[in-house]
Amino acid sequence: MNFNEIANGITRRSLFAQSAAGLGAAALASLDSRVGAAPASATEQSPATAATANGLGSLPHHPPQAKRAIYLFMSGAPSQMDMWDHKPAMADWYDKDLPESIRQGQRLTTMTSGQSRFPIAPSIYKFAPQGQSGTMVSELLPHTSKHVDEIALVKSMHTEAINHDPAITYICTGDQLPGKASLGSWLSYGLGTENENLPAFLVMTASWTGRKEAQALYNRLWGSGFLPSKYQGVALRSSGDPVLYLSNPKGVDPTVRREMLNSLAKLNQVTARSVGDPETQARIAQYEMAFRMQTSVPDLANINDEPQYILDLYGPDVTTPGTFANCCLMARRMAERGVRFTQIFHRGWDQHGNLPKDLPNQCKDVDQPSSALLTDLRQRGMMDDTLVVWGGEFGRTMYCQGKLSKTTYGRDHHPKCFTVWLAGAGVRGGVVHGATDEFSYNITENPVHIRDLNATILHLMGIDANRFTYAFKGLDQRLTGVEGGSVVPELLT
């Protein structure tokens, strides 16, 4: 039984009882020295050091351009033709049927497959060229449009999933079926943390003002899957303790808590030595992290030290916990403190009906804060080593779901083409990559699969996605799956 088998979680207890005691003791030696110690101060840990600690001594595979990433995830699928993919010719197609030559028998959801017609619903929003690049952007995004020369806009994203849960699971974990490790967990596992007092991967779920009915978000979207549980995302809450059970129980002071953790660690060490389950080691490390977070997380969440001009930059909602504006400011504070990967989920983008009422509210939620985040990072000199990604799980149809009128319409799910953007470290600004037909239905130039997007994100973080693997169930698992992903060089400097 070798160390890699233990690290990969092959936990045949009878074998471990005979062979893993010495290995378990060695693996816990560094933790033993910390038991009973005061909470550690923030320390820098290089990617190479973190990779070696994880048993991945070759990481990073190449010099990283981004030290950290912030992913703004629009859960529910933003309507690309109402925001980014300008299709002026559709004005002449109002209420005409989508041609079969365009649809080509492509899969439909059960929500529209029974419709007798698929009437075209042109966007009612005005578009205008923005920046030196002249990128066409909707009037719904007046703040973000100011940054078009900083961002790389990808209009040719596509996926196989057509319903929300498999689609969002796919883009977040690399597989439509639950059980795989999320992007943030892969980064945490491969690159480690820059701050011992905060997790490498933090998650926020923001409030929203669009359609009240929204798809559920499951913690598997930021889960570690087959990776050790210490690499899963930690979700921050907008009320009560920022993290569940972070505060000491009533009547328990920090000194008593420290003594309890010391005793618990000793018991867990006995279990680790006798059983050899790596998850026992992860549990010890997580208890220690939770103890340190009792100080670091409240400091992180307290924005009272932010100057008024920064609060004004993010907009009037920034002081309301849980809003997208508040989450974006928190993301910047996390980036400053060395959090490797931050993901903000903003729900309510599933506009099957009454899109002209709900979509402007959604855009208002995210437009100014997204713009402010880019500005804030830029003015602090952090855009050179911070990657920002914006997008959802798939797109929307040009044809209307349900009743169509000149002032209202809805759109169904559409996996064949949608839009995302990237900005920051290593990203070529002012680029519009890929193109779709006049119906925003099929890709006509430079298709980019969601695996390619994830491969590109990992590349910017110094990782070759196709070489970044973890042995599990007889396979070398990877975020880009057995198919692999290709880096999109046109998006890079």
N, C-alpha and C positions, 0 to 999 in steps of 0.2 A: 504494500500500500504506500504510494508516494504522496508527496505534498500536494501535487496538482489534483489528485483524486479527492483529497480532503477539501481543498479550496473550492472545488467544483461541486461540493455538497453530496458526494456519493456516501450516503450514511447507512451502511450496513452495520448495525449496532454491534453485532457479535464480532465482526472483524475489527471495528474501531476499539472495542474493549480490549483487544489484544495488542493492537499495533499503534494506536494513535495517542497514547498517553503522553509519550515524550514529545511528539509533535505539537500536541495541544498546549503543553506547558511552554514550549519554545515560542509558539505563536502568541501566547498571552504574556510573555515576559515584559514586553514594553508597556502593556496595560497595567501590570502589577505595580510598576513604579509610580503610576499616576493615582492609584487608589489612595484616598485620603488626602490628596493634594488639593490646593485651592484651584478654582477655575482658571484654565489657561488663558493667557492673553492672546489676542489675534496674532497669528504668525503666518508668514508667507511660506508656501510649499510649492516648489517648482513642479511643472507637469512631469518632468522626468522622475522626481522623487515620488510623486503620487503614483505614477505608473509602476515604479519598482515595488512600492508598497502593495500594489494590487496584483503583483505577479506578472505585470505586462511591461517588462523592462525596455521594450523597443519603442514605447510611446513617449512623446508624439512621433508619428512616422515622418513628419517633415515640420519645418518651423511654422508654428501657428500664426495666423494673422489676427485671430480673435482670441482673447483670454477668456471671454465670457459671452453669453448670449441671452437675449430677452425675446421671448416668443409671444406675440400678441395674437391670440387665437380667437377668431370670430366664429363661435360655435353655432351651427345652424345653416351656414352657407350664404355669404353675402352675394347679392345680385350683381354680377360682374358688368352686365350691360347698362345698369343704372348708376354705376360708380366709376368704372375704369375702361370698359371695352366699348368705345363709342361706335354706334351703328346708325348713322343718320339716314341711310337708305330705307330703314324699316318704317319711317313715317309714311311711306307710300304703300306699305303692306298692312296697315291697320285693319284688323278683323278678317284678313285673308288667311287661308289655311297654310300651315307649314307644309312646304312641298315634300312629297315622299322622296324625291331625289336628294333632299337634305337629311331627312330623318333616316333613310336607308334601313328601315326595319329595326332601328336601335331600340334597346330595352327601355321600357317605361316603368314608372312606379305604379302601384295599384291605385294611387290617388288620381291619376289621369288616364290610365289605360282604358277605362270605360267611357271616356268622353267620345262623343260622336264627331267632334271637331277639335282642331288644335289651332285656334285663332291667334295670329300674331299680335303681341302687345308691345308696341314701340315704347321706349322709355320716354317719360314726360319731362325728364330733367335736361337742362341745358348743359352742354359741354363747351369748354374753351381751352385753347392751347396755353400751357403753363411753362414758365421757366425758359431758359435758353434752348432746352431740348425740344420745346413745343409739344410736350406730351399732353394729350387730351385728357382732361379730368372733369368729373361732374361737379355741378354747383353744390352738391351735397357735401363736398370735402374742401371748403375754402381754406382751411388751415394746412391740411396735409398737402394740398396742391402746391404750396410754397416750397416744398422739399423735393419736387420731382427731379431736380438736378443732382440730388444726393442719393436717390433710390434707384434700384434696378427693378423694373416692373415686368413680371412674367405673366403673359396673357395665355399661355399655352399649357397650363397645368392640367393634368388629367389623372383619373383613378378608375378602378373597376367597380368600386362600391357605389351603390345607388341609394342606400338608406343610411340614416345618420349614424346609428351605433357602430355598424361595421366600418363605415367610412372614417369616423373620427378615431376609432381604434386602430385602423390601418395607418393613417398618417402619423399618429402619435407613437405607435409601437412597431410598425412595419408589418403587421398582419391583421386581417379582418377578424380573426378569432382571438378571443381574450387569452391571456397567459404569457404574452411576450413582454420584454422589458421596454420601457418607454425611452424616448430620445434623451430626456434629461437624466435618466438612470444610467444609460450608456455613457454619457459624458461624465457623470459623477464617478462611475466605476473606472473609467479610463484615465481621467485627468485629475481626480481628487479635488480637494478644496484649497482655496487660498486663505481661508479663515477658519481656524479650529473651533471657534465659538458659534458658528452658524452652519447649517447644512449646506452642502454643495448645490442642492436642488430645492427651490422653493416655489410654491404654487399659490395662486390667488384666483378665486372665482368672483368676478365683479357683478354688481347689480346692473340692471338694464331697464330701459324705459320703452322699448318697442313691444312687440307681441308678448303678452304675459305668459302664454303657454310656451314652454321651452323644453327642449330635449334634456333628459337627465345627464349629468356628468358623473361618471363612476371613477373611483379612485384608481382603478386599473390604468387610467389614462396617464397617470403619473406614477404608476407602480413599477416595482423592480422585476416583476415576473420571475424568471429563473435566476436572476442575479441575486446576490445576498441582499437581504432586506434593508441593510444600512444605506443602500443606494437609492431607495425609493424617494419620491418627492415628499416634502413636508408641506402640508396645506396650512396657510394662514387664514384665520377667521377675522371677520369684521366686527364682531362683538364678543364680549367676554374675554377670556384668555386668548391671545393671538394664536396660540397652539393649545389644543385640548390637554388638560391636566398639567399645564406648565407650572401653575402656581402650586406651592406646597399645600397640603391639606390643612384645614383649620387646626390650630394648636401645634403645628409642626414648624419649627424655625429652621433656618439654613444649616445650623450646626447639627441638629438632630437628623435632618435630611441627609447630610453628608455621611453621618454614621450609619444610617440605614443603607445607603448605597454601597458603603464599604463592605458591610455584612453580606448584602445581596451579591456583590461581585465575588466574594469568596465562595459562596454557595454555587454560583454559576461556574466558577473555575473548577470546582470539584466535578460538576456535570460535564464540562468540556473535556477534562482529562479522562473521565471514565467512558464517555460516549463519543467524543470527537466530532460532534455536529458543529459545523462552522456557524450556524445560526446562533449558537450559544455565545460565540465570540461577538457576533454582530449585536446581540442583545446587551452585552456588557458595554460595548462602545456607544450604543444608543442611549443607555441610561446616563453615561457620562456626558454625552452631548446634550441631553435634556437638562442636566444640572447646569451646564454652562449657558444654555439658552435662557435660563431664568433671568439672567442679566442682559444678554445680548439682544434678545428679541424685543423686550419692552423698549430698549433704547432705539432699536431699529424702527419700531412702530410709532414712536413719538416724534411727530413732525413739527413740534412747537419751536424747534430751533431753525426752521426754514425761514428765510427772509420773505417779506411780503411780495417782492417782485417775482420770486419763484412760484409762490402760491398763485399769483395772478396769471403767470404763464400757463399753468395747468388748467385754469378756469374755475368757476364758482363752486363746482362740486368737489374740489380737491380736499376740502376739510371734512367731508362726509365719509366716514369709514365705509369701505366696501364698494364705493363708486369706481368706475374705470379710471377716472382722473386720480383718485387717491391711490389706486393700485399702480398706476404708471409712475407716480412720484415715489412710491415704495420701491418699485423696480429699480429706479435710479439709485436710491439709498442702498439697496442690496448690491448693485453693481459696484458701488463705491467700497463696500465692505468685503468684496471678494467672492460673493456668491457666484458660482460657476454658471448656473442656468436658472433663469426665472421664467415662468410661464403664467400668463394671465388669460383666463378663459372668460369671454364675454358672450353671454347667451342671448337668444331672442332673434336671431337672424333668419329664422325659418318662415319666410313670408309667402305662404301659399295663397293668401287672400289679403286684400286691403293693404297692399304694399305701399301705396303713396301715403298712408297714414303712419305705418310702423317704421318703414325704412329711414325717413328723416330723423326720427327719434333715436334710432340706433346709431346713425352717423353722427348725430350731435353728441351722443355719449362718448364716442371714441375719437372724433376728428381732432379737436383741440388738444386733448391729452396725448395722442400719438405724436402730433406735431411738437408739443412741448417736450416730450421725452427726447426726441431727436435734437431739439435746440439745446436742452439742458445738458445732454451728453456732450454735444459739440462744444459748448462754451466752457465745459470743464476739462476739455482735452481728452475725453474718454471715447469718442467715436472711432479713434484710430485703433482701438483694441476691443471694442464692443460691437457685437453683431445684433441687429434688430430684424425680426421677421414678422410680417403681418399676413394673415390669411385664414381661410376656413377649410372645411373638409371636402367640399365640391362646389359646383356652381348652380345656376338656375337656368330655366328654359326661357327662350324668347317667346314661346307661345303661352297663352294665359291658362291658368287653372281656374275653373269656375267662371263666374260672370265677368265679362269684359265691358268696360265703358271707357270714354275718353278721359275720365278722371280717376278710375280705380281699376286695378287688376291684381292678380296674384301669379306666382311662378312656381313651378314644380322643381324637384331635384334634377340636377344635370351633371353627371360625372365626366362628360367628354371634354369639357373645357371650363377652366375658371382661372381667376387671377390672384396672384400673391405678389408681395414686394419684399425686398431685402434692402438693408442700408447698413452702413458702418464699415467695420474692419474688413478690408479686402474686397469690398463690393464696388463694382464700377457704377458710379452714379450717372443718371440721365439716360440709362439704357431701357429700351422697350424690347423685350425678347419674346419671340413667338407671335403668331397671328391666328385669327379665326375667320371663318367665312362671314358673309354679311349678316347671317342670322345668329352669330355667336353660338353656333351649334357644333361645328366640327373644326378641328385644328388644321390650318393650312400651311403653317411654317413652324419648324423647331419645337416639336412636342417635348414636354418635360413631365415625366412621371413623378409621383410623390416620392418614389424611391430615389430619384435623381435629386430632388430637393433636399432630402435628408442626407444624401451622400455629399452634396455641396456644403451643407451646414457643417458636417463633420470635417470635411476638407479644410474649411476656414478655421476650424479649431485644431488643426494639425493632425487629423486622423484620416487614414485611408479606409473608407467604410467597408471595402471588400476584404480587407486584411484584419479588420477589427472583429474578433470572434470570441465566443464563449462556448465551451463544450457542454452540451446538455442533451440528454436522451439520444446519444449516439450521433449527434450532428454538431457541426461547428456553426452555432447560431450567430446571426448578425442582424443588425437593424434593417438592412436592405434585403433581407430574405435570400432565398436560394437564387433568385433571378439576378441579384446585385443591382447596384445603382451607378449611374455615371455622373461625374461632376460636370456642371454646365460652365465651361470656360468663358463663355461670352458675358457671364455675370460678374467676372472677377477682374481685378486690376492686374 
